[in-house]
């Protein structure tokens, strides 16, 4: 539910976790777990996030115009984690100018929150005036308490969305997986391409509608692909080989994601694919003609099979 102006009145008391939740990584999951531990039988577990990304809204940094987990992906993950309600506050200019007390009265009190769970760096209100201590003071007079969850670390470093973004920029999808607690996922609809892969004997699905996602470094990756149907159900799945980049051998001019599904035979046009990045195989490179490219794709497929422990692609379910 997108909230503009103020929050709706909740039908039930709630435990509310607040944050950007971009990535819903292991640090975010610690916040959600803490909120769940506070939940009483009559309370709902809820999450509040913000759009556009606050970093983009405040700085204009184009990197943050894209998300690790666009809203659709966050909704899916939150459902899997047992979240009952997901609220999105519109992070526009009027919202940014709210005094801390106005934010609490307009966005938290109507939600009937009993507990609010945040990270230690949480800030709210005009100019970030609202600190955790300010939130505690405001909550004390409004019937809710505030719980702070300390950052989760990996090898002595705080798990953060910015670290995950950096790993993806460098193609380190396995390092991103370690911080996310799951593979990095991009969902997109299969659109028509130039069909050159089919002529090479390796038909590929070209993903469209991926402009909201942080994209990985150019290169070739071993991936796991799920074919989505209505309500997000999976109708088929397969391991695959994905090329991310500009396709220099055929003078490509735009960054594309093209995936070849191992052992899969079926029409994917118009379908939505959920692509999970497992391992990086190699850099993108230019070959001396299509035959050389074809030979390398065959080697990439064998490398992917070896990486995921297959002798053939996983057939459709």
C-alpha positions in Angstrom: 0.0 0.0 0.0 1.5 3.4 -1.1 0.9 6.1 1.5 0.7 9.7 0.4 -0.3 12.3 2.9 -0.7 10.0 5.8 -1.2 6.4 6.7 -4.5 4.6 6.8 -5.9 3.4 10.1 -4.9 -0.1 10.7 -7.6 -2.7 11.6 -5.3 -4.3 14.2 -2.4 -3.3 16.4 1.0 -3.9 14.7 4.7 -4.4 15.2 6.3 -2.3 12.6 9.8 -2.6 11.1 11.0 0.6 9.3 13.8 1.0 6.8 14.7 1.1 3.2 14.9 -2.7 3.0 16.6 -2.5 -0.4 17.9 -6.0 -0.9 16.1 -7.5 2.1 19.6 -8.8 3.0 20.7 -10.6 6.2 20.8 -7.4 8.2 17.3 -6.5 7.2 16.2 -10.0 8.1 17.6 -9.5 11.6 15.3 -6.5 12.0 12.3 -8.6 10.7 13.2 -11.4 13.1 13.4 -9.1 16.0 10.0 -7.6 15.1 8.5 -11.1 14.8 9.9 -12.0 18.3 7.9 -9.0 19.7 4.7 -9.9 18.0 1.7 -10.8 20.2 -1.1 -13.0 18.9 -3.4 -10.0 18.3 -0.7 -8.0 16.4 0.2 -7.9 12.7 3.8 -7.9 11.5 4.2 -4.9 9.2 7.0 -3.2 7.3 7.3 0.4 6.2 9.7 1.4 3.4 10.1 4.5 1.2 10.0 5.3 -2.6 11.8 6.6 -4.4 15.0 5.4 -2.8 15.8 8.1 -0.2 19.4 8.3 -1.4 18.2 9.1 -4.9 15.6 11.5 -3.7 18.1 13.4 -1.5 21.2 13.3 -3.7 20.1 12.6 -7.2 22.7 9.9 -7.5 21.5 7.9 -10.6 22.8 4.7 -9.2 20.0 4.7 -6.7 17.3 5.2 -9.3 17.6 1.4 -9.5 16.9 -1.1 -6.7 18.3 -4.4 -5.6 14.7 -5.3 -4.9 12.1 -3.3 -6.7 8.7 -3.2 -4.9 7.3 -6.3 -6.6 10.4 -8.3 -5.4 10.1 -7.0 -1.9 6.4 -7.8 -1.7 7.2 -11.4 -2.8 10.0 -11.8 -0.2 8.0 -10.2 2.6 5.2 -12.7 1.9 7.6 -15.6 2.2 8.8 -14.2 5.5 5.4 -13.9 7.0 4.9 -10.1 6.8 1.2 -9.2 7.1 1.3 -5.7 5.8 3.8 -3.7 3.6 3.5 0.1 3.6 5.4 2.4 1.2 5.7 6.1 2.1 6.1 8.4 -0.8 9.5 10.1 -0.2 8.6 13.3 -1.9 9.4 16.9 -1.0 6.5 17.4 1.4 7.3 14.1 3.2 11.0 15.1 3.5 9.9 18.4 5.2 7.8 16.8 7.9 8.9 17.5 11.5 9.6 14.3 13.5 6.4 14.6 15.5 4.4 15.1 12.3 5.8 11.9 10.9 5.0 9.9 14.0 1.4 11.4 14.2 0.6 11.0 10.5 2.3 7.7 9.7 2.8 5.7 12.9 -0.1 6.5 15.2 -2.8 5.6 12.6 -1.1 2.3 12.1 -1.7 1.5 15.7 1.9 0.5 16.3 2.9 -1.0 19.7 6.5 -1.7 18.8 8.7 -0.1 16.2 11.9 -1.9 15.2 14.8 0.0 13.4 18.5 -0.1 12.8 20.8 2.2 14.9 21.3 4.6 12.0 17.6 5.3 11.4 16.8 8.9 10.8 13.5 10.6 10.0 11.9 14.0 9.7 13.2 17.2 8.2 17.0 17.2 7.7 17.2 13.9 9.5 16.4 15.6 12.8 14.7 12.5 14.1 17.1 10.0 15.8 16.3 6.8 17.6 16.3 8.7 20.9 13.8 11.2 19.5 11.6 8.3 18.2 11.7 6.7 21.7 10.6 10.0 23.3 7.8 10.5 20.9 6.7 6.9 21.2 6.6 7.1 25.0 3.8 9.6 24.8 1.9 7.7 22.0 1.8 4.2 23.3 4.6 2.5 21.5 8.2 1.5 22.3 11.3 1.4 20.1 13.7 -1.5 19.6 17.1 -1.1 17.9 18.7 -4.0 16.1 22.5 -3.8 15.7 24.0 -4.3 12.3 24.9 -7.8 11.1 28.5 -8.3 10.1 30.2 -10.6 7.6 33.9 -11.1 8.1 34.1 -8.0 10.3 32.2 -5.7 7.9 28.7 -4.4 8.2 26.2 -6.1 5.8 24.8 -3.2 3.7 23.0 -2.6 0.5 25.9 -0.5 -0.7 28.3 -3.4 -0.3 26.0 -5.6 -2.3 25.7 -3.0 -5.0 29.5 -2.9 -5.1 29.8 -6.6 -5.5 27.4 -6.6 -8.4 29.2 -3.8 -10.1 32.3 -6.0 -10.0 30.4 -9.2 -11.0 31.0 -10.8 -7.6 27.5 -12.5 -7.5 28.7 -15.2 -5.0 29.8 -12.4 -2.6 26.4 -10.7 -3.1 24.7 -14.0 -2.3 26.6 -14.3 1.0 25.2 -10.9 2.2 21.7 -11.4 0.8 21.3 -14.9 2.2 20.0 -16.0 -1.3 21.1 -15.5 -4.9 20.6 -12.0 -6.5 17.4 -12.1 -8.6 16.3 -10.1 -11.6 12.8 -10.6 -13.0 11.9 -9.6 -16.5 9.5 -10.4 -19.3 10.8 -12.2 -22.4 10.8 -9.9 -25.4 11.6 -10.5 -29.1 15.3 -10.1 -30.0 17.2 -10.6 -33.2 17.0 -14.4 -32.8 20.7 -14.8 -33.6 21.1 -17.2 -30.7 18.6 -19.6 -32.3 20.7 -19.6 -35.5 23.7 -20.5 -33.5 22.0 -23.4 -31.9 21.6 -21.7 -28.5 18.3 -20.0 -28.4 18.2 -17.2 -25.8 15.4 -15.4 -23.9 15.9 -11.6 -23.9 14.7 -9.9 -20.7 12.8 -6.7 -20.9 11.3 -4.6 -18.1 14.4 -4.7 -16.0 15.1 -0.9 -15.8 14.3 -0.8 -12.0 17.0 -3.3 -11.2 20.7 -2.9 -10.3 22.4 -4.7 -13.1 25.5 -6.9 -12.7 28.8 -6.2 -14.4 29.0 -7.3 -18.1 29.9 -10.9 -18.4 28.6 -14.5 -18.6 27.0 -16.1 -15.6 25.6 -19.5 -14.5 22.0 -18.9 -13.4 18.9 -20.6 -12.2 15.7 -19.6 -14.0 12.1 -19.9 -13.0 9.2 -19.3 -15.4 6.5 -17.4 -13.5 2.8 -17.7 -14.1 -0.2 -15.9 -12.5 0.2 -15.1 -8.8 3.9 -15.7 -9.0 3.6 -19.5 -9.3 6.5 -21.3 -11.0 5.5 -23.4 -14.0 9.0 -24.5 -15.1 12.6 -24.1 -14.1 16.0 -24.8 -15.5 19.7 -23.9 -15.0 21.1 -21.6 -17.7 23.8 -19.4 -19.0 23.2 -15.7 -19.1 25.1 -13.0 -21.0 25.0 -9.5 -19.6 26.3 -6.8 -21.8 26.5 -5.2 -25.2 27.3 -8.3 -27.4 30.4 -6.8 -29.0 30.7 -9.7 -31.5 27.5 -8.6 -33.2 28.0 -4.9 -32.6 25.3 -4.6 -29.9 24.6 -1.1 -28.8 22.5 -1.5 -25.7 23.0 -3.4 -22.4 21.0 -6.6 -22.5 20.4 -9.7 -20.5 20.1 -12.8 -22.6 19.7 -16.3 -21.1 20.0 -19.7 -22.6 18.1 -22.4 -20.6 19.9 -25.7 -20.4 17.8 -28.7 -21.4 14.7 -26.6 -21.8 12.4 -26.6 -24.9 9.4 -24.3 -25.0 8.0 -21.0 -26.0 8.9 -18.3 -23.5 7.8 -15.1 -25.3 5.7 -13.0 -23.1 6.6 -15.1 -20.0 8.1 -13.6 -16.9 11.5 -15.2 -15.9 13.0 -15.0 -12.4 16.8 -15.2 -12.9 18.9 -16.1 -9.9 22.7 -15.4 -10.4 24.8 -18.3 -9.1 28.3 -18.0 -10.4 30.3 -15.8 -12.8 31.9 -17.7 -15.7 33.9 -15.1 -17.6 34.1 -11.5 -18.9 32.2 -10.5 -22.0 34.5 -10.5 -25.0 34.5 -9.9 -28.8 35.1 -13.0 -31.0 36.3 -13.3 -34.6 33.1 -14.3 -36.1 30.0 -16.3 -35.2 31.6 -19.7 -35.3 34.1 -18.7 -32.7 31.2 -17.2 -30.6 29.3 -20.5 -31.0 32.2 -22.5 -29.8 32.6 -20.3 -26.7 28.9 -20.5 -25.9 29.2 -24.3 -25.9 32.1 -24.1 -23.5 30.2 -21.7 -21.3 27.3 -24.2 -21.1 29.7 -26.9 -20.1 31.2 -24.6 -17.5 27.7 -23.8 -16.1 26.8 -27.5 -15.9 30.0 -28.2 -14.0 29.4 -25.3 -11.6 26.0 -26.5 -10.6 26.8 -30.2 -10.7 24.8 -31.2 -13.7 25.5 -33.4 -16.7 22.5 -31.9 -18.4 20.0 -29.1 -17.8 17.3 -29.4 -15.3 14.1 -30.2 -17.2 11.0 -28.2 -16.9 8.7 -29.2 -14.0 
